[in-house]
Amino acid sequence: MNMIKTLGFLLTIGAGITLTLGVLSVFGSMNMGNVQWPMIILGTVFFFAGIGLLKYRKDTDAIQADNN
């Protein structure tokens, strides 16, 4: 696995965890204080950034093969 795909994967997993905690906090299952809405917003942004990296970026191996 290369660097771009790894970064996209980590962003997506981290965003999923952040979104889950934020949504649970909004609906009252967890008490997180005032950080519930920033967690939902940042989780959404990082989720779409991670999916975008996974979906639209070429692998570094594919780029090197195209250059040779």
TORLO-521001 format. One record per residue: residue number from 1; residue in one letter; chain; x, y, z of N, C-alpha, C in turn. Coordinates in steps of 0.1 Angstrom, whole numbers, padded with zeros to 4 digits. Layout:
BEGIN
<node num="NUM" residu="A" chaine="A" n_east="X" n_north="Y" n_up="Z" ca_east="X" ca_north="Y" ca_up="Z" c_east="X" c_north="Y" c_up="Z"/>
...
END
This chain:
BEGIN
<node num="1" residu="M" chaine="A" n_east="0009" n_north="-0012" n_up="0000" ca_east="0000" ca_north="0000" ca_up="0000" c_east="0009" c_north="0012" c_up="0000"/>
<node num="2" residu="N" chaine="A" n_east="0005" n_north="0023" n_up="-0007" ca_east="0014" ca_north="0034" ca_up="-0008" c_east="0009" c_north="0045" c_up="0002"/>
<node num="3" residu="M" chaine="A" n_east="0016" n_north="0056" n_up="0001" ca_east="0014" ca_north="0067" ca_up="0010" c_east="0001" c_north="0074" c_up="0009"/>
<node num="4" residu="I" chaine="A" n_east="-0004" n_north="0077" n_up="-0003" ca_east="-0016" ca_north="0084" ca_up="-0006" c_east="-0028" c_north="0075" c_up="-0001"/>
<node num="5" residu="K" chaine="A" n_east="-0028" n_north="0063" n_up="-0005" ca_east="-0039" ca_north="0054" ca_up="-0001" c_east="-0039" c_north="0052" c_up="0015"/>
<node num="6" residu="T" chaine="A" n_east="-0027" n_north="0051" n_up="0021" ca_east="-0026" ca_north="0049" ca_up="0035" c_east="-0032" c_north="0062" c_up="0042"/>
<node num="7" residu="L" chaine="A" n_east="-0028" n_north="0073" n_up="0037" ca_east="-0033" ca_north="0086" ca_up="0043" c_east="-0049" c_north="0087" c_up="0042"/>
<node num="8" residu="G" chaine="A" n_east="-0054" n_north="0083" n_up="0030" ca_east="-0068" ca_north="0083" ca_up="0028" c_east="-0075" c_north="0073" c_up="0037"/>
<node num="9" residu="F" chaine="A" n_east="-0069" n_north="0061" n_up="0039" ca_east="-0075" ca_north="0051" ca_up="0047" c_east="-0076" c_north="0056" c_up="0062"/>
<node num="10" residu="L" chaine="A" n_east="-0064" n_north="0062" n_up="0067" ca_east="-0064" ca_north="0067" ca_up="0080" c_east="-0074" c_north="0078" c_up="0083"/>
<node num="11" residu="L" chaine="A" n_east="-0075" n_north="0087" n_up="0073" ca_east="-0084" ca_north="0098" ca_up="0074" c_east="-0099" c_north="0093" c_up="0075"/>
<node num="12" residu="T" chaine="A" n_east="-0102" n_north="0083" n_up="0067" ca_east="-0115" ca_north="0078" ca_up="0067" c_east="-0118" c_north="0071" c_up="0080"/>
<node num="13" residu="I" chaine="A" n_east="-0109" n_north="0063" n_up="0085" ca_east="-0112" ca_north="0056" ca_up="0097" c_east="-0113" c_north="0065" c_up="0109"/>
<node num="14" residu="G" chaine="A" n_east="-0104" n_north="0075" n_up="0110" ca_east="-0104" ca_north="0085" ca_up="0121" c_east="-0117" c_north="0093" c_up="0120"/>
<node num="15" residu="A" chaine="A" n_east="-0121" n_north="0097" n_up="0108" ca_east="-0133" ca_north="0105" ca_up="0107" c_east="-0145" c_north="0096" c_up="0111"/>
<node num="16" residu="G" chaine="A" n_east="-0145" n_north="0084" n_up="0108" ca_east="-0157" ca_north="0075" ca_up="0112" c_east="-0158" c_north="0074" c_up="0127"/>
<node num="17" residu="I" chaine="A" n_east="-0146" n_north="0073" n_up="0134" ca_east="-0146" ca_north="0073" ca_up="0148" c_east="-0151" c_north="0086" c_up="0154"/>
<node num="18" residu="T" chaine="A" n_east="-0146" n_north="0097" n_up="0148" ca_east="-0150" ca_north="0110" ca_up="0153" c_east="-0165" c_north="0113" c_up="0150"/>
<node num="19" residu="L" chaine="A" n_east="-0170" n_north="0109" n_up="0139" ca_east="-0184" ca_north="0111" ca_up="0136" c_east="-0193" c_north="0103" c_up="0145"/>
<node num="20" residu="T" chaine="A" n_east="-0189" n_north="0090" n_up="0148" ca_east="-0196" ca_north="0082" ca_up="0157" c_east="-0197" c_north="0088" c_up="0171"/>
<node num="21" residu="L" chaine="A" n_east="-0186" n_north="0093" n_up="0176" ca_east="-0186" ca_north="0099" ca_up="0190" c_east="-0194" c_north="0112" c_up="0190"/>
<node num="22" residu="G" chaine="A" n_east="-0193" n_north="0120" n_up="0179" ca_east="-0201" ca_north="0132" ca_up="0178" c_east="-0216" c_north="0130" c_up="0178"/>
<node num="23" residu="V" chaine="A" n_east="-0220" n_north="0120" n_up="0170" ca_east="-0234" ca_north="0117" ca_up="0169" c_east="-0240" c_north="0111" c_up="0182"/>
<node num="24" residu="L" chaine="A" n_east="-0232" n_north="0102" n_up="0188" ca_east="-0236" ca_north="0097" ca_up="0201" c_east="-0237" c_north="0108" c_up="0211"/>
<node num="25" residu="S" chaine="A" n_east="-0229" n_north="0118" n_up="0211" ca_east="-0229" ca_north="0129" ca_up="0220" c_east="-0241" c_north="0138" c_up="0218"/>
<node num="26" residu="V" chaine="A" n_east="-0245" n_north="0140" n_up="0205" ca_east="-0256" ca_north="0148" ca_up="0202" c_east="-0269" c_north="0142" c_up="0207"/>
<node num="27" residu="F" chaine="A" n_east="-0270" n_north="0129" n_up="0205" ca_east="-0283" ca_north="0122" ca_up="0209" c_east="-0283" c_north="0118" c_up="0223"/>
<node num="28" residu="G" chaine="A" n_east="-0273" n_north="0122" n_up="0231" ca_east="-0274" ca_north="0120" ca_up="0246" c_east="-0268" c_north="0107" c_up="0251"/>
<node num="29" residu="S" chaine="A" n_east="-0263" n_north="0098" n_up="0242" ca_east="-0257" ca_north="0086" ca_up="0248" c_east="-0244" c_north="0088" c_up="0255"/>
<node num="30" residu="M" chaine="A" n_east="-0237" n_north="0099" n_up="0251" ca_east="-0224" ca_north="0102" ca_up="0257" c_east="-0224" c_north="0116" c_up="0261"/>
<node num="31" residu="N" chaine="A" n_east="-0217" n_north="0120" n_up="0272" ca_east="-0216" ca_north="0134" ca_up="0276" c_east="-0202" c_north="0138" c_up="0273"/>
<node num="32" residu="M" chaine="A" n_east="-0200" n_north="0147" n_up="0263" ca_east="-0187" ca_north="0152" ca_up="0258" c_east="-0186" c_north="0167" c_up="0260"/>
<node num="33" residu="G" chaine="A" n_east="-0196" n_north="0173" n_up="0266" ca_east="-0195" ca_north="0188" ca_up="0268" c_east="-0198" c_north="0195" c_up="0255"/>
<node num="34" residu="N" chaine="A" n_east="-0190" n_north="0205" n_up="0253" ca_east="-0192" ca_north="0214" ca_up="0241" c_east="-0185" c_north="0210" c_up="0228"/>
<node num="35" residu="V" chaine="A" n_east="-0179" n_north="0199" n_up="0228" ca_east="-0171" ca_north="0195" ca_up="0216" c_east="-0179" c_north="0186" c_up="0206"/>
<node num="36" residu="Q" chaine="A" n_east="-0192" n_north="0184" n_up="0209" ca_east="-0200" ca_north="0175" ca_up="0200" c_east="-0201" c_north="0180" c_up="0186"/>
<node num="37" residu="W" chaine="A" n_east="-0205" n_north="0193" n_up="0184" ca_east="-0207" ca_north="0198" ca_up="0170" c_east="-0194" c_north="0200" c_up="0163"/>
<node num="38" residu="P" chaine="A" n_east="-0183" n_north="0205" n_up="0169" ca_east="-0170" ca_north="0205" ca_up="0162" c_east="-0165" c_north="0191" c_up="0158"/>
<node num="39" residu="M" chaine="A" n_east="-0168" n_north="0181" n_up="0166" ca_east="-0164" ca_north="0167" ca_up="0162" c_east="-0172" c_north="0162" c_up="0150"/>
<node num="40" residu="I" chaine="A" n_east="-0185" n_north="0166" n_up="0149" ca_east="-0193" ca_north="0162" ca_up="0138" c_east="-0188" c_north="0169" c_up="0125"/>
<node num="41" residu="I" chaine="A" n_east="-0185" n_north="0182" n_up="0126" ca_east="-0181" ca_north="0190" ca_up="0115" c_east="-0167" c_north="0185" c_up="0110"/>
<node num="42" residu="L" chaine="A" n_east="-0158" n_north="0183" n_up="0119" ca_east="-0144" ca_north="0178" ca_up="0115" c_east="-0145" c_north="0164" c_up="0110"/>
<node num="43" residu="G" chaine="A" n_east="-0153" n_north="0156" n_up="0116" ca_east="-0155" ca_north="0142" ca_up="0111" c_east="-0160" c_north="0141" c_up="0097"/>
<node num="44" residu="T" chaine="A" n_east="-0169" n_north="0150" n_up="0094" ca_east="-0175" ca_north="0151" ca_up="0081" c_east="-0165" c_north="0155" c_up="0071"/>
<node num="45" residu="V" chaine="A" n_east="-0157" n_north="0166" n_up="0074" ca_east="-0147" ca_north="0171" ca_up="0065" c_east="-0136" c_north="0160" c_up="0063"/>
<node num="46" residu="F" chaine="A" n_east="-0131" n_north="0154" n_up="0073" ca_east="-0121" ca_north="0144" ca_up="0072" c_east="-0126" c_north="0132" c_up="0065"/>
<node num="47" residu="F" chaine="A" n_east="-0138" n_north="0128" n_up="0066" ca_east="-0144" ca_north="0116" ca_up="0060" c_east="-0144" c_north="0119" c_up="0045"/>
<node num="48" residu="F" chaine="A" n_east="-0149" n_north="0130" n_up="0040" ca_east="-0149" ca_north="0133" ca_up="0026" c_east="-0135" c_north="0135" c_up="0020"/>
<node num="49" residu="A" chaine="A" n_east="-0126" n_north="0140" n_up="0028" ca_east="-0112" ca_north="0141" ca_up="0023" c_east="-0106" c_north="0128" c_up="0022"/>
<node num="50" residu="G" chaine="A" n_east="-0108" n_north="0119" n_up="0031" ca_east="-0103" ca_north="0105" ca_up="0030" c_east="-0109" c_north="0097" c_up="0018"/>
<node num="51" residu="I" chaine="A" n_east="-0122" n_north="0098" n_up="0017" ca_east="-0128" ca_north="0092" ca_up="0005" c_east="-0123" c_north="0097" c_up="-0008"/>
<node num="52" residu="G" chaine="A" n_east="-0121" n_north="0110" n_up="-0008" ca_east="-0116" ca_north="0117" ca_up="-0021" c_east="-0102" c_north="0112" c_up="-0024"/>
<node num="53" residu="L" chaine="A" n_east="-0094" n_north="0110" n_up="-0014" ca_east="-0080" ca_north="0105" ca_up="-0016" c_east="-0081" c_north="0091" c_up="-0021"/>
<node num="54" residu="L" chaine="A" n_east="-0089" n_north="0083" n_up="-0015" ca_east="-0090" ca_north="0069" ca_up="-0019" c_east="-0096" c_north="0067" c_up="-0033"/>
<node num="55" residu="K" chaine="A" n_east="-0105" n_north="0076" n_up="-0037" ca_east="-0113" ca_north="0074" ca_up="-0049" c_east="-0105" c_north="0080" c_up="-0061"/>
<node num="56" residu="Y" chaine="A" n_east="-0100" n_north="0092" n_up="-0060" ca_east="-0095" ca_north="0099" ca_up="-0072" c_east="-0080" c_north="0100" c_up="-0074"/>
<node num="57" residu="R" chaine="A" n_east="-0072" n_north="0096" n_up="-0064" ca_east="-0058" ca_north="0097" ca_up="-0065" c_east="-0052" c_north="0083" c_up="-0071"/>
<node num="58" residu="K" chaine="A" n_east="-0042" n_north="0085" n_up="-0079" ca_east="-0035" ca_north="0073" ca_up="-0084" c_east="-0025" c_north="0068" c_up="-0074"/>
<node num="59" residu="D" chaine="A" n_east="-0022" n_north="0055" n_up="-0074" ca_east="-0012" ca_north="0050" ca_up="-0065" c_east="0001" c_north="0055" c_up="-0070"/>
<node num="60" residu="T" chaine="A" n_east="0011" n_north="0056" n_up="-0061" ca_east="0024" ca_north="0060" ca_up="-0064" c_east="0031" c_north="0050" c_up="-0073"/>
<node num="61" residu="D" chaine="A" n_east="0027" n_north="0037" n_up="-0072" ca_east="0032" ca_north="0026" ca_up="-0081" c_east="0027" c_north="0028" c_up="-0095"/>
<node num="62" residu="A" chaine="A" n_east="0015" n_north="0032" n_up="-0096" ca_east="0009" ca_north="0035" ca_up="-0110" c_east="0015" c_north="0047" c_up="-0116"/>
<node num="63" residu="I" chaine="A" n_east="0018" n_north="0057" n_up="-0108" ca_east="0025" ca_north="0069" ca_up="-0114" c_east="0039" c_north="0066" c_up="-0119"/>
<node num="64" residu="Q" chaine="A" n_east="0046" n_north="0058" n_up="-0111" ca_east="0060" ca_north="0054" ca_up="-0115" c_east="0059" c_north="0046" c_up="-0127"/>
<node num="65" residu="A" chaine="A" n_east="0049" n_north="0037" n_up="-0129" ca_east="0048" ca_north="0028" ca_up="-0140" c_east="0045" c_north="0037" c_up="-0153"/>
<node num="66" residu="D" chaine="A" n_east="0037" n_north="0047" n_up="-0151" ca_east="0034" ca_north="0056" ca_up="-0162" c_east="0046" c_north="0064" c_up="-0167"/>
<node num="67" residu="N" chaine="A" n_east="0055" n_north="0068" n_up="-0158" ca_east="0066" ca_north="0076" ca_up="-0161" c_east="0077" c_north="0067" c_up="-0168"/>
<node num="68" residu="N" chaine="A" n_east="0077" n_north="0054" n_up="-0166" ca_east="0087" ca_north="0046" ca_up="-0172" c_east="0083" c_north="0041" c_up="-0185"/>
END
